Amino acid sequence: MVKKEYPPNFERIQKAFRSYTFDNSQMIYAYWPDIYNPDGVHIPKDTMAHELVHLERQENNPEAWWDKYLTNANFRLEEELAAYREQYRFAKTIIKDRNKLALGLMKIAHCLASSMYGNLLSINEAIKAIEQIKQ
């Protein structure tokens, strides 16, 4: 279910990412079993595919998943790569224009490489990592 509110652990998320500005960020959060969309923004299908990966990987234990996600940069990168790869794989099934698909890849690579996740990769590294989708 999509809820128009912040996830139960929002204060912990803010503390973990102090350098990231959450004001007007229109962020979406997966906290099993729900998707939290506090700003009520439209969620594109490819973004929903991304969030569903997070829900699936939380395995009915969102507290433990989030604890590891917020404290372990390698785990966070693995989780985001899995989700962004699924998002890109899904986008490839619905976007047939190569230029639009390339722009979409660039957009999600910028997100993955941003301060939102702790600047874990460069944009070029993010592009290469996302493109490594399992068929």
C-alpha positions as CSV (number, residue, x, y, z in Angstrom):
1,M,0.0,0.0,0.0
2,V,1.2,3.6,-0.7
3,K,0.9,5.9,2.3
4,K,1.1,9.7,2.1
5,E,3.2,10.0,5.2
6,Y,6.8,9.6,6.3
7,P,8.1,6.1,7.2
8,P,8.4,5.1,10.8
9,N,12.1,5.6,10.8
10,F,12.3,9.0,9.1
11,E,14.2,10.6,11.9
12,R,16.9,8.0,11.7
13,I,17.1,8.4,8.0
14,Q,17.6,12.2,8.4
15,K,20.3,11.7,11.1
16,A,22.2,9.2,8.9
17,F,22.2,11.5,5.9
18,R,22.7,14.8,7.6
19,S,24.4,16.3,4.6
20,Y,21.4,15.6,2.3
21,T,18.6,18.2,2.3
22,F,15.3,16.4,2.7
23,D,13.2,19.6,2.3
24,N,11.0,19.4,-0.8
25,S,12.9,16.4,-1.9
26,Q,9.8,14.4,-3.0
27,M,11.4,11.2,-1.8
28,I,9.7,7.8,-1.7
29,Y,10.6,5.2,0.9
30,A,10.1,1.5,1.2
31,Y,9.4,0.2,4.7
32,W,7.9,-3.2,4.6
33,P,5.0,-3.7,3.8
34,D,4.3,-0.2,2.5
35,I,5.7,2.5,0.2
36,Y,5.8,5.9,1.9
37,N,5.2,8.9,-0.4
38,P,4.9,11.9,2.0
39,D,4.6,14.5,-0.7
40,G,2.0,12.5,-2.6
41,V,4.0,12.7,-5.8
42,H,3.1,10.6,-8.9
43,I,5.2,7.4,-8.7
44,P,6.2,6.2,-12.2
45,K,6.0,2.5,-12.9
46,D,9.7,2.1,-13.2
47,T,10.2,3.9,-9.8
48,M,7.6,1.5,-8.3
49,A,9.6,-1.4,-9.6
50,H,12.6,0.0,-7.8
51,E,10.7,0.4,-4.5
52,L,9.3,-3.1,-4.8
53,V,12.8,-4.5,-4.9
54,H,13.5,-2.8,-1.5
55,L,10.3,-4.2,-0.1
56,E,11.1,-7.7,-1.3
57,R,14.6,-7.6,0.1
58,Q,13.4,-6.4,3.5
59,E,12.0,-9.9,4.1
60,N,9.4,-8.9,6.6
61,N,12.1,-7.4,8.8
62,P,12.4,-3.7,7.8
63,E,14.1,-2.7,11.1
64,A,17.1,-4.9,10.5
65,W,17.3,-4.0,6.8
66,W,17.1,-0.3,7.5
67,D,19.7,-0.5,10.3
68,K,22.1,-2.1,8.0
69,Y,21.2,0.2,5.1
70,L,21.8,3.3,7.3
71,T,25.1,2.1,8.8
72,N,26.8,0.1,6.1
73,A,27.7,1.9,2.9
74,N,28.5,-1.3,1.0
75,F,25.2,-2.9,1.9
76,R,23.4,0.4,0.8
77,L,25.2,0.3,-2.5
78,E,24.3,-3.3,-3.1
79,E,20.6,-2.6,-2.3
80,E,20.4,0.5,-4.5
81,L,22.2,-1.3,-7.3
82,A,19.7,-4.1,-7.2
83,A,16.8,-1.6,-7.2
84,Y,18.2,0.6,-9.9
85,R,19.0,-2.3,-12.1
86,E,15.4,-3.5,-11.8
87,Q,14.2,0.0,-12.5
88,Y,16.3,0.2,-15.6
89,R,15.3,-3.3,-16.7
90,F,11.7,-2.4,-16.4
91,A,12.2,0.9,-18.3
92,K,13.8,-1.1,-21.1
93,T,10.6,-3.0,-21.5
94,I,8.4,0.1,-21.9
95,I,10.7,2.7,-23.5
96,K,11.6,1.9,-27.1
97,D,13.3,5.2,-28.0
98,R,17.0,4.8,-27.4
99,N,17.6,8.5,-26.6
100,K,14.8,8.5,-24.0
101,L,16.2,5.3,-22.5
102,A,19.7,6.8,-22.3
103,L,18.3,9.9,-20.6
104,G,16.5,7.8,-18.1
105,L,19.7,5.8,-17.4
106,M,21.6,9.1,-16.9
107,K,18.9,10.3,-14.5
108,I,19.0,7.3,-12.3
109,A,22.8,7.1,-12.4
110,H,22.9,10.7,-11.2
111,C,20.6,9.7,-8.3
112,L,22.8,6.7,-7.4
113,A,26.0,8.8,-7.5
114,S,24.4,11.6,-5.4
115,S,24.8,12.7,-1.8
116,M,21.4,11.1,-1.3
117,Y,23.2,7.8,-0.9
118,G,26.5,9.1,0.3
119,N,28.4,9.7,-3.0
120,L,29.3,6.1,-3.2
121,L,30.1,6.1,-7.0
122,S,30.9,8.4,-9.8
123,I,28.2,8.9,-12.4
124,N,30.2,6.9,-14.9
125,E,30.7,4.1,-12.4
126,A,26.9,4.2,-11.6
127,I,26.0,3.9,-15.3
128,K,28.3,0.9,-15.8
129,A,27.0,-0.8,-12.7
130,I,23.3,-0.2,-13.5
131,E,23.8,-1.6,-17.0
132,Q,25.0,-4.9,-15.6
133,I,21.4,-6.3,-15.4
134,K,20.7,-10.0,-15.2
135,Q,18.5,-10.9,-18.1
